[in-house]
Every structure is written in structure tokens, then in C-alpha cells.
Amino acid sequence: MSSALIELTNISFAPNGVQVLHDVTLLASERRIGIVGRNGSGKTSLARILAGLVLPTSGEARIAGVDVAKDRKAALRHVGILFQNPDHQIIFPTVEEEISFGLTQLGQSNAEAAGNTATMLARFDRSHWAKAAIHQLSQGQRQLVCLMSILAMQPKLIMLDEPFAGLDIPTTLHLKRVLSQLEAHLIHITHDPTHLSGYDRVIWIDEGRIAQDGDAGLVIETFLARMQEFGVHDDFTHLAG
């Protein structure tokens, strides 16, 4: 068996018969990996498969040796996902309830989960948020709550799916600082490669296939050149005014 943290073998995904991913195979263990591509290229579908949230039509996805589709409880221990919109992720009314939920899913008692939730809030100097109502927080604050909920579960890998979308510049910079200090491995999925500065590896997904994979600087340079070509040649004149 491979010793790679991330192992994708012949992953295809065709919901309702529409082919989104085509036979994707990948081994990766780098600490910071970016995945770039245009909207609709299959990036988010790949992230959901890696997190075990959707089943591939064919193929196998393993994180730290765990088949994330077949062993959901083990998958929770190994991989977390931070969605673009925190409101698609948050299900509880208060901050402490939201963070504690994942811990109880791992089998912790209510008392253990409460203690670890308090520890996580203190780590981010947010102990005063414990009883706060989620709906009263800004989008950036809700995104931080989602991140704390993931970190409390201590996964080996965190998937970031366009985590800065809709955030203002100061909030984006703050969240970037938080992410840069994490020990967990990150896969950052984005259509904007400027967020991937300093990453170890970048994978370009195009029409559900790996178009290029390797050194971050080289892949980003090629990707941006191709996107500029699309910008020149894409024709929107057929759209109604």
C-alpha cells in the first residue's frame, strides 16, 4: 500500500450521467497543495470526494490509508473541509454547540467535548464567543468558527474550498495568517492562484482531468497564460443584454 497521505486511484464522477471527473489518479503528501481551475472544472467535486462527502462513480480515494467513502467515522478523523459559504456548514445556533458537535461524533462524551471546545476557543482568543449566537457573527467570523470546528477534530488534512470568497481584505488577510500557522496538511481549491503563493505543489484541473501537476510557480504561470487566452477569445455577445 502507498505511504502517500492522499491517494486517488482512477477517480471518475458522473452524477446523473454527466461526466464531471475523468479517471483522476494522484499521489500526494506535500504540506501545502493548491488545486486551480475554472468554474465548473471539477475542483469542488474532487474536494467532496476527498472529504468522503460524495461517492465517486468509480475509483477509490484514500486519506492516510483510509477509504473515505467506506469508513466515514475514520474519515472524520483524517480529513475536514472548509466550504466557501460557512452557512452551508453550520448547523447549530451557538458557537460552542457548533464546535462540540464534531467532537461528539468522534465519540467524545459531552464533558470531554465541552472541555476541548473551550480549549479551541482559548487557542484563538475567542473564549468570549462560546455562548454567541452564530447568526450575529459576520461571514468572516462564521468562517473562523467553521475552521475551529475542524481543527478541534485534529484531522491530518484540511480541504479549503474557495475559503476567501465574499470576505473583505482585512478578514482574508487574518484568515490567511491563521491558515499559514496550521500544522495540518492543506489542499486549497481556488480559481484565483494568487492565494497559493508559497505552496509546495499546484494541480490544475481542466474539464475534469489533471491538465498539469508540479511546481507551484510553473503550474500557476501556465494556468494564468491559458486563462488570459480564454479572456481574449471567450465571446459573450450571444447573451441577451
C-alpha positions as CSV (number, residue, x, y, z in Angstrom):
1,M,0.0,0.0,0.0
2,S,1.2,3.5,-0.8
3,S,2.6,5.6,2.1
4,A,1.3,8.8,0.5
5,L,-1.1,10.9,2.6
6,I,-3.5,11.4,-0.4
7,E,-4.1,8.6,-2.8
8,L,-6.6,8.8,-5.7
9,T,-6.9,5.8,-8.0
10,N,-8.9,6.1,-11.3
11,I,-11.5,8.5,-9.8
12,S,-14.4,9.2,-12.1
13,F,-17.6,11.1,-11.1
14,A,-20.7,11.3,-13.3
15,P,-23.7,12.4,-11.2
16,N,-27.0,11.9,-13.2
17,G,-24.9,10.6,-16.1
18,V,-23.0,13.9,-16.5
19,Q,-19.2,13.3,-16.5
20,V,-17.5,15.7,-14.1
21,L,-14.2,13.9,-13.3
22,H,-12.4,11.5,-15.7
23,D,-10.1,8.8,-14.3
24,V,-8.1,11.0,-11.9
25,T,-5.1,9.3,-10.3
26,L,-2.9,11.1,-7.8
27,L,-0.4,10.5,-5.0
28,A,0.4,13.5,-2.7
29,S,2.0,14.1,0.7
30,E,3.1,17.8,0.4
31,R,2.1,20.0,3.3
32,R,0.6,22.8,1.1
33,I,-1.2,21.8,-2.2
34,G,-3.2,24.1,-4.4
35,I,-5.8,23.0,-6.9
36,V,-6.7,25.5,-9.6
37,G,-9.2,25.5,-12.4
38,R,-12.0,27.5,-14.0
39,N,-15.5,27.4,-12.5
40,G,-17.1,24.0,-13.5
41,S,-13.8,22.3,-14.0
42,G,-14.5,19.6,-11.3
43,K,-12.5,21.1,-8.4
44,T,-15.2,21.1,-5.8
45,S,-16.4,17.7,-6.8
46,L,-12.9,16.4,-6.3
47,A,-12.8,18.1,-2.8
48,R,-16.1,16.5,-1.8
49,I,-14.8,13.1,-2.9
50,L,-11.6,13.6,-0.9
51,A,-13.6,14.5,2.1
52,G,-15.9,11.5,1.7
53,L,-19.0,13.6,1.3
54,V,-19.9,12.2,-2.1
55,L,-19.1,8.8,-3.6
56,P,-17.1,8.5,-6.8
57,T,-18.8,6.8,-9.7
58,S,-15.7,4.6,-9.9
59,G,-12.3,4.5,-8.4
60,E,-11.0,4.9,-4.8
61,A,-10.0,7.8,-2.6
62,R,-7.8,7.2,0.4
63,I,-6.5,9.6,3.1
64,A,-3.8,8.2,5.4
65,G,-4.7,4.8,4.1
66,V,-8.4,5.2,4.9
67,D,-11.0,4.7,2.2
68,V,-13.1,7.8,2.9
69,A,-16.1,6.6,1.1
70,K,-16.3,3.3,3.0
71,D,-15.3,4.4,6.5
72,R,-16.9,7.7,7.3
73,K,-16.0,7.7,11.0
74,A,-12.3,7.2,10.3
75,A,-12.6,9.8,7.5
76,L,-13.8,12.4,10.1
77,R,-10.5,11.8,12.0
78,H,-8.4,12.3,8.9
79,V,-9.9,15.0,6.8
80,G,-12.0,18.1,7.2
81,I,-13.4,20.5,4.7
82,L,-14.0,24.3,4.9
83,F,-16.6,25.3,2.5
84,Q,-16.9,28.6,0.5
85,N,-20.0,29.6,2.4
86,P,-20.0,28.9,6.1
87,D,-23.8,28.9,6.2
88,H,-23.7,25.6,4.2
89,Q,-21.7,24.1,7.0
90,I,-23.0,25.5,10.3
91,I,-26.0,23.6,11.8
92,F,-26.1,24.8,15.5
93,P,-27.3,28.1,16.9
94,T,-24.3,28.9,19.2
95,V,-20.5,28.7,18.7
96,E,-19.8,26.2,21.4
97,E,-22.5,23.8,20.2
98,E,-21.1,24.0,16.6
99,I,-17.6,23.2,17.7
100,S,-18.7,20.5,20.2
101,F,-20.8,18.6,17.6
102,G,-17.9,17.1,15.6
103,L,-16.2,16.0,18.8
104,T,-19.2,14.1,20.0
105,Q,-19.4,12.5,16.5
106,L,-15.9,11.2,17.2
107,G,-17.1,9.5,20.4
108,Q,-16.2,12.1,23.0
109,S,-18.5,12.5,26.0
110,N,-20.4,15.8,26.3
111,A,-18.0,16.8,29.1
112,E,-14.9,15.9,27.0
113,A,-16.3,17.8,24.0
114,A,-17.1,20.8,26.2
115,G,-13.6,20.9,27.5
116,N,-11.9,20.6,24.1
117,T,-14.3,23.2,22.7
118,A,-13.2,25.6,25.5
119,T,-9.5,24.8,24.7
120,M,-10.0,25.5,21.0
121,L,-11.8,28.9,21.7
122,A,-9.0,29.9,24.0
123,R,-6.4,29.0,21.4
124,F,-7.8,31.6,19.1
125,D,-8.5,34.1,22.0
126,R,-12.3,33.7,21.4
127,S,-13.5,32.3,24.7
128,H,-16.0,35.1,24.8
129,W,-17.7,33.6,21.7
130,A,-18.8,30.4,23.5
131,K,-22.4,31.4,24.0
132,A,-22.6,33.8,21.0
133,A,-25.4,33.2,18.5
134,I,-24.0,32.2,15.1
135,H,-26.4,34.5,13.2
136,Q,-24.9,37.5,15.0
137,L,-21.4,36.9,13.6
138,S,-20.0,38.3,10.4
139,Q,-19.3,36.0,7.5
140,G,-15.6,36.0,8.3
141,Q,-16.3,35.2,12.0
142,R,-18.6,32.3,10.9
143,Q,-15.8,31.1,8.7
144,L,-13.4,31.1,11.7
145,V,-16.0,29.1,13.7
146,C,-16.1,26.5,10.9
147,L,-12.3,26.3,10.9
148,M,-12.1,25.9,14.7
149,S,-14.7,23.2,14.5
150,I,-12.5,21.3,12.0
151,L,-9.3,21.9,14.0
152,A,-10.9,20.6,17.2
153,M,-11.2,17.2,15.5
154,Q,-7.4,17.2,14.7
155,P,-7.6,16.0,11.1
156,K,-4.4,15.2,9.2
157,L,-5.8,17.0,6.1
158,I,-7.9,20.1,5.7
159,M,-9.7,20.9,2.4
160,L,-10.3,24.6,1.7
161,D,-12.9,25.2,-1.0
162,E,-12.6,28.9,-2.0
163,P,-12.4,29.9,1.7
164,F,-11.9,33.6,1.0
165,A,-14.9,34.1,-1.3
166,G,-17.1,37.0,-0.1
167,L,-14.6,38.1,2.6
168,D,-13.2,41.6,2.8
169,I,-9.4,42.2,2.5
170,P,-8.7,42.5,6.3
171,T,-10.7,39.4,7.1
172,T,-9.0,37.5,4.2
173,L,-5.5,38.5,5.5
174,H,-6.4,37.4,9.0
175,L,-7.7,34.0,7.9
176,K,-4.6,33.6,5.7
177,R,-2.4,34.2,8.8
178,V,-4.4,31.6,10.7
179,L,-4.1,29.0,8.0
180,S,-0.4,29.6,7.5
181,Q,0.3,28.6,11.1
182,L,-1.6,25.3,11.0
183,E,0.3,22.1,11.3
184,A,-2.2,20.1,9.3
185,H,-1.7,19.5,5.6
186,L,-3.8,21.8,3.4
187,I,-5.4,21.4,0.0
188,H,-6.6,24.8,-1.2
189,I,-9.1,24.8,-4.1
190,T,-9.4,28.1,-5.9
191,H,-9.9,29.7,-9.3
192,D,-7.5,32.5,-8.1
193,P,-3.9,31.3,-7.9
194,T,-2.7,34.4,-6.1
195,H,-3.9,32.7,-2.9
196,L,-1.4,29.9,-3.5
197,S,1.8,31.9,-3.1
198,G,4.5,29.8,-1.4
199,Y,2.6,26.5,-1.8
200,D,4.6,23.3,-2.4
201,R,2.6,21.9,-5.3
202,V,-0.2,23.0,-7.6
203,I,-2.6,20.8,-9.6
204,W,-4.5,22.3,-12.5
205,I,-7.9,20.6,-13.2
206,D,-9.4,21.3,-16.6
207,E,-12.7,19.7,-17.7
208,G,-12.4,17.0,-15.0
209,R,-8.9,16.0,-15.8
210,I,-5.4,16.9,-14.5
211,A,-4.0,19.3,-17.0
212,Q,-0.8,20.0,-15.2
213,D,0.7,19.0,-11.8
214,G,4.0,20.0,-10.3
215,D,6.0,23.0,-9.0
216,A,3.6,25.8,-7.9
217,G,5.3,28.6,-9.8
218,L,5.4,26.7,-13.1
219,V,1.9,25.4,-13.0
220,I,0.5,28.8,-12.0
221,E,2.4,30.6,-14.8
222,T,1.0,28.2,-17.4
223,F,-2.5,28.3,-15.9
224,L,-2.6,32.1,-15.9
225,A,-1.3,32.3,-19.5
226,R,-4.1,29.9,-20.5
227,M,-6.7,31.9,-18.6
228,Q,-5.6,35.1,-20.4
229,E,-6.1,33.3,-23.7
230,F,-9.6,32.4,-22.7
231,G,-10.2,36.0,-21.6
232,V,-9.3,37.2,-25.1
233,H,-11.3,34.6,-27.0
234,D,-14.4,34.0,-24.9
235,D,-17.4,35.5,-26.7
236,F,-20.3,36.7,-24.6
237,T,-22.0,38.7,-27.4
238,H,-24.7,35.9,-27.7
239,L,-26.0,36.7,-24.3
240,A,-29.1,38.8,-24.0
241,G,-28.5,42.4,-22.9
